[in-house]
Amino acid sequence: MSIDEAPPAFPFPAPDTFEPPEEFRRLREQAPVARVTLPTGDRAWLMTRYADVRAALVDPRLSRAAAEAPDAPRMGNTTPGPKTILGMDAPDHSRLRRLVMQAFTARRVEALRPRVEQLAEEQIRLVLVAPRPVDLMSCYALSLPIKVIFELLGVPYEHVDRLHAWSEVIFSLGGHSVEEVKEARGEIIGYLRGLIEQRREEPADDLLSVLVHARDEGQQLSEDELLDFAMIIMTVGHQSTANSLSTALFTLLHHPDQLALLRKKPELIPGAVEELLRFNPFVFTGTQLRVATEDLTIGETGIRKGEAVIASLGSANHDGEVFADPDRFDVERTPNVHLSFGYGIHHCLGAQLARLEMQIALRTLIERLPDTLKLAVPADWLTWKTGLTARALVNLPVTW
């Protein structure tokens, strides 16, 4: 399809392999700001070059709050919500972010290392005793991030199945109806409302109690903001890390030479995590819309007030102007200025925690599983969930 034809559908069809869609490369070269058609039929401008994406992420004229307006273009049947930190601009966004920043500083996250290591060890033991082939997705890549964020927030783990199922519906682009999305969101909000009332009666040493105190004692957020903030931390807090970790494990199994290098030099693991985050072309926040609050120009393209834009983080991370040989996976790549956690005021609040979880998960797996670890099926047999705001594995069967 030529650039002059009708806007192509976005998200682009994912190839059978884990390579970036070819459309990203073509658009970076020929039309770095291009019109696309969203699953809802709405139109948006897609930015694919690193420089444009990074500039857009800090441009106050491109608003997350405006994307929550009833008549704004939509990616699918759901949005983060106008009362959530993902659907706000400054100063409201800054006000909410300050409430929990102390829980996500590098120092506080590092203090969680022993507990995350303990949880990772518990999960890898389950992998070791499970019948083979073992599904690393359910036994490890999903269960570890869920346990970490549930424990941090103060959500009982025994309710994990229904809470995760509801979050899958909420973050679908088109696989569920508007009514189903509203119902799932309502179920999570109802659950959290009950949990919040418990914390009001019996505060605990968890993040939910901190938020409840900020609401009741400091009046620093409304009741709706409290509920939505807790929902975003719980759902995005495990979904994004689980998706990143599962695709990281797949990438390493698909590149056995790089996995062998990490076994030989485990000190490379922190840098490897950054490369795994960069290499993943389907990052969780790469499909969130922003809406122009005034006419502006991006690159050489004019954007009208009220039009939507998408800053494609996955495409930016494969821009050859910034990354040498960008489609090559290299755990020793340096520097690595990827945008997988975003940039500017919406830079991922839990970035340090996600890094810690991925580093520990990889180190534990490398230390505890034998070097004969491999995919139990051909890579093209794997099933990917493509109806979510990020491409993710359904399962990851392995053996050794």
DOBAZA-389612 format. One line per 3 residues: number of its first residue (from 1); for each residue x negated, y, z of C-alpha. Coordinates in steps of 0.001 Angstrom, whole numbers, always signed. Layout:
N
NUM = X Y Z  ...
//
This chain:
400
1 = +0 +0 +0  -1394 +3414 -924  -1501 +6263 +1559
4 = +1049 +8214 -525  +3805 +5605 -197  +6447 +5418 +2523
7 = +4988 +5413 +6055  +3921 +1902 +7019  +5437 +126 +9994
10 = +3564 +451 +13281  +2357 -1462 +15264  +589 -3044 +12322
13 = +955 -6802 +11800  -1751 -8496 +13815  -4080 -10860 +11956
16 = -4245 -14496 +13013  -7689 -13858 +14427  -8486 -11297 +17111
19 = -9868 -8801 +14626  -8534 -5228 +14413  -5806 -4776 +11796
22 = -7374 -3795 +8491  -5056 -757 +8356  -7036 +929 +11131
25 = -10261 +899 +9129  -8500 +2051 +5972  -6786 +4946 +7713
28 = -9947 +6061 +9519  -11615 +6340 +6116  -8756 +7749 +4028
31 = -6094 +9322 +6249  -7198 +9625 +9882  -3911 +11335 +10831
34 = -1149 +9450 +9026  +2603 +9066 +9236  +3919 +5710 +10460
37 = +7346 +4225 +11067  +8032 +2972 +14591  +10068 -147 +15463
40 = +13039 +2124 +16233  +12886 +3694 +12760  +11533 +6963 +14166
43 = +8408 +8487 +12637  +5132 +9467 +14311  +1652 +10631 +13420
46 = -1012 +7997 +14047  -4533 +9141 +14918  -7252 +6565 +14267
49 = -10606 +8369 +14533  -12438 +8612 +17848  -12918 +12384 +17769
52 = -9245 +13094 +17028  -8010 +10571 +19597  -10222 +11912 +22369
55 = -9253 +15514 +21574  -5548 +14601 +21582  -5807 +12948 +25001
58 = -6796 +16284 +26582  -4609 +18600 +24482  -1862 +20058 +26737
61 = +258 +20757 +23651  +733 +16997 +23222  +3113 +16151 +26031
64 = +4020 +12887 +27726  +6941 +14613 +29453  +8363 +15804 +26127
67 = +8269 +12189 +24908  +10777 +11347 +27674  +13429 +13753 +26331
70 = +16664 +11990 +25251  +16242 +13069 +21623  +12493 +12378 +21396
73 = +11125 +9732 +19009  +10927 +6286 +20585  +8490 +3413 +20163
76 = +10998 +840 +21434  +13882 +326 +23830  +11940 +1554 +26820
79 = +9747 +4426 +27981  +7793 +4804 +31218  +10485 +7162 +32534
82 = +10512 +10921 +33283  +9991 +10335 +37021  +6899 +8147 +36546
85 = +3305 +9310 +36476  +3049 +7994 +32897  +5909 +10243 +31793
88 = +4719 +13482 +33369  +2440 +16399 +32551  +622 +18664 +34978
91 = +1418 +19899 +37587  +3836 +17054 +38483  +1419 +14432 +37206
94 = -1411 +15912 +39293  +787 +16008 +42399  +1612 +12302 +42187
97 = -1892 +11255 +41193  -3368 +12942 +44266  -1153 +10832 +46534
100 = -2927 +7579 +45682  -6319 +8697 +44377  -7964 +7810 +47684
103 = -6890 +4186 +47248  -8632 +3970 +43864  -11939 +5767 +44424
106 = -15087 +3842 +43531  -15952 +3468 +47221  -12519 +2177 +48268
109 = -12380 -212 +45319  -15847 -1554 +46080  -14657 -2277 +49620
112 = -12097 -4648 +48071  -14848 -6761 +46471  -15028 -9464 +49177
115 = -11261 -10016 +49098  -11122 -10093 +45279  -14040 -12564 +45274
118 = -12113 -14739 +47723  -8991 -14652 +45551  -11019 -15456 +42427
121 = -12608 -18426 +44199  -9181 -19698 +45247  -7941 -19484 +41673
124 = -10988 -21147 +40120  -10573 -24060 +42534  -7079 -24542 +41148
127 = -8547 -24517 +37640  -11098 -27160 +38608  -8547 -29606 +40030
130 = -5847 -29071 +37398  -5334 -31661 +34640  -7110 -30752 +31441
133 = -6573 -28935 +29248  -6112 -26097 +31751  -4198 -22936 +30903
136 = -6590 -20156 +31950  -3855 -17599 +31332  -1422 -18800 +33995
139 = -4010 -20316 +36373  -6518 -17483 +36310  -6175 -14456 +34030
142 = -2617 -13658 +35117  -2509 -14967 +38679  -5637 -13145 +39892
145 = -4569 -9591 +38889  -1058 -10223 +40222  -2382 -11317 +43595
148 = -4718 -8314 +43801  -2146 -5638 +42973  +656 -7265 +44979
151 = -1589 -7423 +48034  -2751 -3821 +47575  +786 -2514 +47170
154 = +2325 -4814 +49790  +4609 -6948 +47607  +5236 -10564 +48780
157 = +3604 -12985 +46338  +6451 -15511 +46597  +8572 -13216 +44442
160 = +6011 -13077 +41643  +7879 -15111 +39003  +10960 -12951 +38768
163 = +9026 -9680 +39141  +6642 -10624 +36336  +9529 -11774 +34122
166 = +11302 -8434 +34619  +8112 -6519 +33814  +7732 -8474 +30552
169 = +11189 -7264 +29517  +10470 -3666 +30502  +7326 -3493 +28362
172 = +8776 -5118 +25263  +8916 -2996 +22130  +11935 -4599 +20525
175 = +12371 -8144 +21710  +15083 -7149 +24174  +18141 -4937 +23871
178 = +18497 -1574 +25569  +20926 -3188 +28019  +18458 -5977 +28869
181 = +15673 -3479 +29471  +17905 -1357 +31704  +18989 -4454 +33625
184 = +15387 -5604 +34190  +14337 -2125 +35281  +17310 -1967 +37615
187 = +16381 -5322 +39140  +12832 -4167 +39888  +14015 -826 +41298
190 = +16580 -2622 +43464  +13925 -5004 +44753  +11530 -2151 +45537
193 = +14285 -150 +47247  +14741 -3001 +49698  +10992 -3275 +50254
196 = +10729 +473 +50867  +13431 +305 +53515  +11437 -2448 +55229
199 = +8362 -196 +55254  +10389 +2635 +56746  +11303 +377 +59642
202 = +7936 -1381 +59902  +5022 +443 +58204  +2125 -1770 +57106
205 = -1461 -1285 +55991  -636 -1137 +52279  -209 +1371 +49486
208 = +3590 +1237 +49575  +3556 +2423 +53183  +1286 +5317 +52151
211 = +3794 +6351 +49494  +6737 +6010 +51892  +4921 +8211 +54434
214 = +4217 +10813 +51732  +7919 +10820 +50876  +9379 +10869 +54387
217 = +6832 +12934 +56300  +5267 +15189 +53712  +8099 +15523 +51176
220 = +5415 +15206 +48514  +7606 +13214 +46138  +11287 +12513 +45643
223 = +12984 +9188 +46314  +13260 +8502 +42568  +9570 +9334 +42100
226 = +8691 +6996 +44971  +10601 +4112 +43396  +9250 +4705 +39902
229 = +5674 +5194 +41126  +5788 +1889 +42991  +7244 +193 +39904
232 = +4482 +1492 +37618  +1711 +455 +40033  +3189 -3018 +40416
235 = +3968 -3697 +36759  +1253 -1880 +34808  -1187 -2679 +37609
238 = -1041 -6395 +36833  +60 -6473 +33188  -2776 -4349 +31823
241 = -5522 -6163 +33734  -4098 -9608 +32949  -3943 -8770 +29244
244 = -7493 -7394 +29271  -8864 -10362 +31213  -7186 -13017 +29083
247 = -8357 -11425 +25835  -11824 -11048 +27361  -11966 -14773 +28140
250 = -10739 -15600 +24639  -13341 -13284 +23110  -16158 -14937 +25040
253 = -14970 -18435 +24122  -14766 -17269 +20506  -18368 -15986 +20748
256 = -20197 -18836 +22547  -23601 -17239 +21963  -22537 -14206 +23989
259 = -21045 -16392 +26722  -24314 -18343 +26886  -26216 -15074 +27210
262 = -24105 -14082 +30220  -24766 -17470 +31827  -28476 -16878 +31338
265 = -28371 -13215 +32402  -25391 -12618 +34731  -26717 -9130 +35443
268 = -25282 -8218 +32030  -21709 -8807 +33247  -20841 -5151 +34106
271 = -21896 -4008 +30627  -20186 -7015 +29083  -16901 -5955 +30692
274 = -17213 -2536 +29031  -17844 -4190 +25659  -14916 -6563 +26165
277 = -12680 -3582 +26893  -13952 -1762 +23795  -13729 -4761 +21503
280 = -10048 -5439 +22318  -8137 -3566 +19570  -4767 -3989 +21323
283 = -5306 -2067 +24567  -2250 -1614 +26772  -1984 +2186 +26590
286 = -2636 +2440 +22871  +1007 +2817 +21847  +2260 +5520 +24227
289 = +3798 +8498 +22478  +3081 +12159 +22980  +5258 +14916 +21533
292 = +3999 +18269 +20263  +5374 +21215 +22246  +4315 +23658 +19505
295 = +2987 +23565 +15966  -658 +22510 +15856  -3316 +21044 +13610
298 = -5193 +17789 +14187  -8126 +17405 +11857  -6682 +18786 +8628
301 = -3092 +17687 +9318  -339 +19990 +10538  +1894 +18619 +13309
304 = +5260 +20320 +13862  +6798 +21027 +17231  +8893 +18034 +18325
307 = +6964 +15487 +16256  +5437 +12453 +17971  +1804 +11382 +17842
310 = +46 +8150 +18787  -3590 +8249 +19855  -4793 +4772 +18895
313 = -7370 +3829 +21500  -8038 +477 +19841  -8844 +2101 +16525
316 = -10997 +4791 +18146  -13024 +2086 +19866  -13923 +637 +16449
319 = -14935 +3931 +14837  -18268 +3493 +13078  -19060 +7177 +13601
322 = -19434 +6448 +17320  -20194 +2723 +17595  -22894 +1089 +15487
325 = -21581 -1996 +13705  -18267 -1504 +15552  -16680 -4853 +14694
328 = -19625 -6785 +16140  -19162 -8058 +19705  -22357 -7391 +21681
331 = -22471 -7719 +25489  -25738 -5725 +25469  -24214 -2746 +23630
334 = -25326 +574 +25059  -24180 +3273 +25280  -20531 +2302 +25284
337 = -18248 +5338 +25517  -15002 +3459 +24828  -11581 +4993 +25458
340 = -9786 +1866 +26672  -8805 +3545 +29945  -7755 +6725 +28187
343 = -9274 +10152 +28753  -8320 +13360 +30504  -5620 +13646 +33169
346 = -4007 +10349 +32115  -7230 +8379 +32461  -6145 +5074 +34002
349 = -5745 +5446 +37753  -6752 +1828 +38349  -9752 +1753 +35984
352 = -12283 +1032 +38731  -10120 -1741 +40175  -9628 -3318 +36748
355 = -13390 -3245 +36154  -14023 -4874 +39526  -11459 -7620 +38897
358 = -12842 -8401 +35446  -16455 -8452 +36642  -15636 -10802 +39511
361 = -13400 -13000 +37382  -16113 -13447 +34737  -18887 -14054 +37251
364 = -16809 -16613 +39155  -15847 -18449 +35979  -19437 -18532 +34702
367 = -20781 -19767 +38023  -18110 -22385 +38713  -17157 -23840 +35332
370 = -19608 -25927 +33299  -21382 -24597 +30219  -19380 -27056 +28097
373 = -16284 -24864 +28615  -14438 -24395 +25312  -11033 -23777 +23781
376 = -8927 -26935 +23835  -7282 -26049 +20510  -8397 -24171 +17396
379 = -8240 -20423 +17903  -5593 -19995 +15207  -3273 -22340 +17115
382 = -2993 -19925 +20029  +256 -18021 +20490  +213 -14265 +20979
385 = +2944 -12114 +22467  +3370 -9371 +19904  +6586 -7738 +21108
388 = +4956 -5959 +24038  +3186 -2593 +24172  -48 -4599 +23939
391 = -852 -7843 +22144  -1401 -10569 +24719  -1923 -14303 +24893
394 = +924 -16598 +25877  -1552 -19224 +27072  -5269 -20012 +26875
397 = -5841 -23807 +27026  -9434 -24794 +27769  -11340 -27948 +28534
400 = -14923 -29036 +29213
//
